[in-house]
Each structure stands twice: as structure tokens, then as C-alpha cells.
Amino acid sequence: MIAAACAFAVVAISVALLLNLYRLIAGPDVTDRILALDTMVINAIGLVVLAGIMFASTMYFEAALLFAMVGFVSTVAFCKFLLRGNVIE
């Protein structure tokens, strides 16, 4: 039963990734593209966590945590660059 639920979740998150890719390409504004990229990072974290569940390995959860931290820092850096024009003061 867990295998079927994981397979459905992988398909659902993959569809969400494709829709985010469309928003990333066709976004009318830079802020929409940044939000789409941040949402894609969240979806990729979900796929990594699902891989950890399917393969029964805790290493995937640590990788997802590191990926989440890098995604957060990159989103903050993009937003700061849009507001001020530079990242490092």
C-alpha cells in the first residue's frame, strides 16, 4: 500500500514541478519567477523525501534538509538583489 501511495505522490509532485517550470519560463515578472523557483525547490525536496521513504534510507532526509537550507538562502539572496541591487554590503 505504501508503494502505491509513494508512486501517486511522485506523479503528483512531478506534475507540480512541470507547472512550476511553466511559471518559471512564462512568468510575467521577475518576482513570479523567483517564487516559481522557490516552489520548485520545495517540490524537489518532496521528491528527495519520497525517495528516502521508498528506499528506506535516512541519508535522503539529511540531503533534503541541506537542500532546503540552500534553497532558502538562495531565495533570500535573489530577493535582496532585487531590492538593493547587490547581495553583499
KESEVEX-160321 format. One line per field, with one value per residue: x, y, z of N, C-alpha, C, O, CB in turn; residue number from 0. Coordinates in nm, 3 decimals. Glycine has a CB too. Example, Ala and Ser with C-alpha at 12.3 -4.5 7.8 and 13.67 -1.06 7.14 Angstrom:
<atoms>
n_x = (1.319/1.285)
n_y = (-0.569/-0.225)
n_z = (0.780/0.708)
ca_x = (1.230/1.367)
ca_y = (-0.450/-0.106)
ca_z = (0.780/0.714)
c_x = (1.320/1.290)
c_y = (-0.330/0.003)
c_z = (0.780/0.787)
o_x = (1.424/1.341)
o_y = (-0.332/0.114)
o_z = (0.846/0.804)
cb_x = (1.131/1.408)
cb_y = (-0.447/-0.060)
cb_z = (0.905/0.572)
num = (0/1)
</atoms>
This chain:
<atoms>
n_x = (0.082/0.197/0.374/0.214/0.102/0.332/0.407/0.191/0.228/0.476/0.410/0.224/0.381/0.565/0.405/0.341/0.597/0.637/0.437/0.535/0.771/0.668/0.564/0.800/0.926/0.736/0.669/0.534/0.673/0.972/0.959/0.759/0.896/1.099/0.950/0.840/1.073/1.147/0.932/0.974/1.204/1.101/0.929/1.119/1.251/1.046/1.039/1.289/1.255/1.049/1.192/1.362/1.177/1.084/1.317/1.397/1.598/1.793/1.967/1.872/1.696/1.863/1.994/1.778/1.729/1.963/1.936/1.707/1.799/1.988/1.819/1.656/1.842/1.926/1.689/1.646/1.875/1.828/1.600/1.700/1.886/1.715/1.588/1.796/2.005/2.253/2.412/2.595/2.691)
n_y = (-0.120/0.121/0.158/0.214/0.456/0.614/0.610/0.746/0.994/1.071/1.106/1.317/1.523/1.551/1.651/1.895/2.007/2.038/2.228/2.439/2.484/2.583/2.827/2.944/2.987/3.135/3.344/3.660/3.854/3.932/3.869/3.674/3.470/3.417/3.323/3.096/2.948/2.906/2.751/2.531/2.432/2.347/2.145/1.971/1.898/1.753/1.535/1.421/1.345/1.158/0.968/0.883/0.760/0.554/0.402/0.344/0.479/0.684/0.874/1.025/1.201/1.371/1.488/1.623/1.812/1.968/2.062/2.216/2.422/2.545/2.624/2.811/3.011/3.091/3.196/3.415/3.561/3.622/3.785/3.994/4.094/4.192/4.399/4.575/4.574/4.469/4.195/4.149/4.368)
n_z = (0.000/0.075/-0.130/-0.350/-0.268/-0.255/-0.524/-0.640/-0.516/-0.621/-0.890/-0.865/-0.753/-0.957/-1.163/-1.046/-1.047/-1.323/-1.381/-1.230/-1.369/-1.607/-1.510/-1.435/-1.678/-1.828/-1.664/-1.589/-1.451/-1.265/-0.996/-0.990/-1.117/-0.932/-0.715/-0.835/-0.873/-0.606/-0.522/-0.684/-0.567/-0.322/-0.411/-0.520/-0.287/-0.170/-0.348/-0.294/-0.028/-0.062/-0.208/-0.007/0.160/-0.006/-0.055/0.197/0.349/0.557/0.472/0.262/0.384/0.526/0.312/0.199/0.396/0.383/0.123/0.152/0.317/0.148/-0.059/0.074/0.144/-0.111/-0.217/-0.046/-0.111/-0.383/-0.357/-0.203/-0.380/-0.578/-0.439/-0.351/-0.536/-0.491/-0.325/-0.120/0.127)
ca_x = (0.000/0.283/0.436/0.116/0.091/0.455/0.401/0.097/0.290/0.580/0.343/0.164/0.487/0.622/0.313/0.361/0.724/0.616/0.361/0.627/0.862/0.595/0.558/0.936/0.956/0.639/0.632/0.534/0.756/1.086/0.916/0.689/0.996/1.167/0.857/0.832/1.197/1.139/0.835/1.038/1.294/1.017/0.885/1.235/1.271/0.945/1.082/1.401/1.197/0.980/1.294/1.405/1.073/1.077/1.439/1.416/1.730/1.788/2.059/1.793/1.637/1.968/2.014/1.665/1.749/2.066/1.877/1.614/1.876/2.045/1.707/1.614/1.944/1.925/1.570/1.673/1.975/1.762/1.512/1.784/1.942/1.611/1.559/1.908/2.096/2.371/2.382/2.687/2.705)
ca_y = (0.000/0.239/0.174/0.281/0.594/0.682/0.627/0.855/1.119/1.107/1.159/1.447/1.623/1.573/1.742/2.026/2.059/2.084/2.353/2.544/2.514/2.673/2.959/2.997/3.032/3.233/3.440/3.796/3.943/3.865/3.814/3.548/3.368/3.380/3.240/2.966/2.875/2.863/2.641/2.415/2.377/2.276/2.020/1.881/1.844/1.649/1.416/1.359/1.278/1.038/0.868/0.828/0.668/0.435/0.321/0.321/0.526/0.815/0.966/1.115/1.305/1.468/1.561/1.713/1.922/2.055/2.125/2.318/2.537/2.613/2.689/2.929/3.115/3.144/3.281/3.541/3.635/3.677/3.895/4.106/4.151/4.272/4.519/4.668/4.571/4.392/4.096/4.172/4.512)
ca_z = (0.000/0.080/-0.262/-0.437/-0.223/-0.297/-0.669/-0.667/-0.471/-0.717/-1.008/-0.831/-0.737/-1.090/-1.233/-0.986/-1.097/-1.460/-1.377/-1.183/-1.478/-1.697/-1.448/-1.436/-1.813/-1.878/-1.561/-1.642/-1.372/-1.203/-0.867/-1.018/-1.148/-0.808/-0.639/-0.902/-0.843/-0.467/-0.516/-0.744/-0.466/-0.226/-0.476/-0.529/-0.153/-0.155/-0.422/-0.222/0.090/-0.111/-0.240/0.120/0.209/-0.092/-0.041/0.341/0.385/0.625/0.406/0.178/0.467/0.552/0.188/0.183/0.489/0.326/0.004/0.200/0.364/0.032/-0.129/0.149/0.131/-0.248/-0.233/0.024/-0.188/-0.501/-0.317/-0.161/-0.502/-0.644/-0.362/-0.333/-0.648/-0.455/-0.222/-0.010/0.151)
c_x = (0.085/0.350/0.342/0.102/0.214/0.455/0.306/0.157/0.399/0.518/0.285/0.270/0.555/0.535/0.328/0.493/0.711/0.538/0.447/0.728/0.796/0.591/0.695/0.970/0.865/0.598/0.637/0.631/0.869/1.046/0.839/0.789/1.071/1.077/0.841/0.957/1.197/1.042/0.892/1.136/1.215/0.968/1.000/1.268/1.169/0.982/1.197/1.349/1.122/1.079/1.347/1.305/1.073/1.199/1.475/1.557/1.719/1.879/1.982/1.731/1.739/1.997/1.900/1.678/1.854/2.013/1.780/1.688/1.936/1.935/1.660/1.714/1.945/1.803/1.590/1.774/1.915/1.675/1.592/1.848/1.839/1.583/1.672/2.005/2.227/2.334/2.467/2.707/2.845)
c_y = (0.126/0.264/0.246/0.428/0.674/0.707/0.740/0.989/1.165/1.166/1.298/1.555/1.651/1.666/1.884/2.088/2.109/2.215/2.468/2.581/2.606/2.814/3.025/3.054/3.146/3.336/3.582/3.889/3.863/3.803/3.684/3.436/3.324/3.291/3.101/2.884/2.825/2.746/2.515/2.350/2.296/2.144/1.921/1.821/1.733/1.522/1.345/1.285/1.152/0.929/0.804/0.731/0.539/0.344/0.292/0.358/0.665/0.917/1.067/1.228/1.412/1.551/1.660/1.833/2.019/2.129/2.235/2.441/2.615/2.685/2.814/3.043/3.174/3.232/3.415/3.625/3.696/3.797/4.017/4.173/4.236/4.402/4.621/4.671/4.501/4.298/4.121/4.321/4.546)
c_z = (0.000/-0.054/-0.358/-0.398/-0.264/-0.447/-0.706/-0.628/-0.567/-0.842/-0.980/-0.818/-0.871/-1.173/-1.177/-1.032/-1.241/-1.466/-1.326/-1.289/-1.580/-1.640/-1.447/-1.573/-1.855/-1.775/-1.612/-1.569/-1.308/-1.069/-0.884/-1.047/-1.023/-0.723/-0.702/-0.875/-0.700/-0.451/-0.580/-0.647/-0.363/-0.285/-0.490/-0.393/-0.126/-0.229/-0.352/-0.099/0.048/-0.150/-0.112/0.178/0.126/-0.074/0.103/0.386/0.449/0.560/0.320/0.260/0.504/0.428/0.164/0.276/0.436/0.204/0.044/0.248/0.247/-0.046/-0.058/0.132/-0.010/-0.273/-0.165/-0.054/-0.314/-0.465/-0.274/-0.282/-0.575/-0.570/-0.366/-0.450/-0.618/-0.342/-0.099/0.006/0.193)
o_x = (0.053/0.380/0.385/0.090/0.202/0.499/0.337/0.140/0.413/0.568/0.298/0.251/0.597/0.587/0.327/0.499/0.768/0.569/0.435/0.768/0.860/0.611/0.706/1.036/0.913/0.502/0.736/0.666/0.861/1.095/0.852/0.768/1.103/1.124/0.830/0.948/1.243/1.069/0.862/1.149/1.258/0.967/0.981/1.307/1.203/0.959/1.202/1.395/1.131/1.053/1.374/1.343/1.063/1.185/1.574/1.626/1.644/1.869/2.024/1.716/1.705/2.023/1.923/1.642/1.834/2.043/1.771/1.645/1.934/1.956/1.629/1.676/1.961/1.813/1.554/1.759/1.946/1.677/1.555/1.862/1.873/1.558/1.647/2.082/2.305/2.236/2.418/2.736/2.876)
o_y = (0.225/0.378/0.330/0.515/0.790/0.812/0.820/1.088/1.284/1.266/1.388/1.667/1.764/1.751/1.981/2.209/2.213/2.302/2.581/2.697/2.696/2.911/3.147/3.157/3.245/3.410/3.622/3.994/3.740/3.696/3.593/3.322/3.206/3.193/3.001/2.762/2.714/2.653/2.404/2.228/2.188/2.042/1.801/1.704/1.631/1.412/1.222/1.175/1.050/0.811/0.684/0.631/0.429/0.222/0.223/0.280/0.750/1.036/1.182/1.339/1.530/1.671/1.771/1.945/2.141/2.247/2.338/2.553/2.738/2.797/2.914/3.157/3.295/3.332/3.518/3.747/3.810/3.898/4.130/4.295/4.342/4.505/4.740/4.766/4.474/4.321/4.114/4.392/4.663)
o_z = (-0.066/-0.089/-0.436/-0.484/-0.303/-0.493/-0.794/-0.699/-0.592/-0.895/-1.064/-0.867/-0.896/-1.245/-1.253/-1.053/-1.275/-1.547/-1.372/-1.299/-1.633/-1.713/-1.458/-1.583/-1.912/-1.796/-1.674/-1.623/-1.298/-1.033/-0.801/-1.007/-1.009/-0.665/-0.631/-0.856/-0.674/-0.375/-0.536/-0.644/-0.323/-0.216/-0.473/-0.385/-0.066/-0.179/-0.351/-0.068/0.116/-0.128/-0.110/0.239/0.181/-0.078/0.130/0.452/0.402/0.591/0.307/0.209/0.511/0.438/0.115/0.238/0.444/0.185/-0.024/0.222/0.247/-0.094/-0.123/0.109/-0.025/-0.344/-0.221/-0.062/-0.348/-0.535/-0.305/-0.285/-0.629/-0.633/-0.382/-0.461/-0.710/-0.271/0.013/-0.091/0.218)
cb_x = (-0.093/0.388/0.475/-0.022/0.072/0.578/0.358/-0.035/0.348/0.667/0.230/0.084/0.591/0.640/0.166/0.358/0.831/0.543/0.237/0.699/0.909/0.453/0.504/1.036/0.943/0.517/0.723/0.395/0.673/1.201/0.830/0.593/1.095/1.207/0.721/0.813/1.318/1.096/0.704/1.111/1.374/0.897/0.825/1.357/1.259/0.811/1.124/1.506/1.102/0.892/1.409/1.430/0.934/1.066/1.554/1.387/1.824/1.826/2.160/1.684/1.578/2.096/2.025/1.534/1.791/2.189/1.806/1.527/1.988/2.118/1.591/1.598/2.083/1.928/1.446/1.725/2.091/1.676/1.420/1.892/1.994/1.483/1.530/1.983/2.124/2.489/2.404/2.824/2.608)
cb_y = (0.000/0.223/0.036/0.210/0.599/0.601/0.497/0.832/1.102/0.984/1.064/1.436/1.576/1.440/1.693/2.015/1.950/1.977/2.336/2.498/2.385/2.621/2.950/2.889/2.917/3.162/3.425/3.853/4.017/3.963/3.916/3.565/3.422/3.507/3.308/2.985/2.964/2.980/2.682/2.454/2.489/2.362/2.051/1.957/1.955/1.699/1.454/1.465/1.374/1.073/0.932/0.938/0.735/0.477/0.392/0.175/0.531/0.799/0.888/1.036/1.243/1.399/1.463/1.639/1.869/1.973/2.019/2.262/2.490/2.513/2.593/2.895/3.057/3.029/3.211/3.514/3.543/3.570/3.850/4.059/4.040/4.191/4.483/4.632/4.710/4.484/3.955/4.100/4.559)
cb_z = (0.120/0.190/-0.319/-0.429/-0.071/-0.256/-0.737/-0.591/-0.330/-0.753/-1.054/-0.701/-0.634/-1.163/-1.219/-0.832/-1.090/-1.540/-1.288/-1.057/-1.545/-1.720/-1.305/-1.396/-1.911/-1.927/-1.440/-1.637/-1.263/-1.184/-0.793/-1.136/-1.251/-0.729/-0.628/-1.053/-0.867/-0.378/-0.585/-0.873/-0.395/-0.184/-0.614/-0.585/-0.046/-0.203/-0.564/-0.182/0.165/-0.231/-0.320/0.218/0.203/-0.238/-0.108/0.376/0.261/0.770/0.320/0.107/0.594/0.599/0.069/0.211/0.625/0.288/-0.083/0.312/0.459/-0.060/-0.142/0.298/0.165/-0.349/-0.176/0.166/-0.226/-0.570/-0.204/-0.062/-0.594/-0.654/-0.219/-0.210/-0.691/-0.414/-0.275/-0.033/0.257)
num = (0/1/2/3/4/5/6/7/8/9/10/11/12/13/14/15/16/17/18/19/20/21/22/23/24/25/26/27/28/29/30/31/32/33/34/35/36/37/38/39/40/41/42/43/44/45/46/47/48/49/50/51/52/53/54/55/56/57/58/59/60/61/62/63/64/65/66/67/68/69/70/71/72/73/74/75/76/77/78/79/80/81/82/83/84/85/86/87/88)
</atoms>
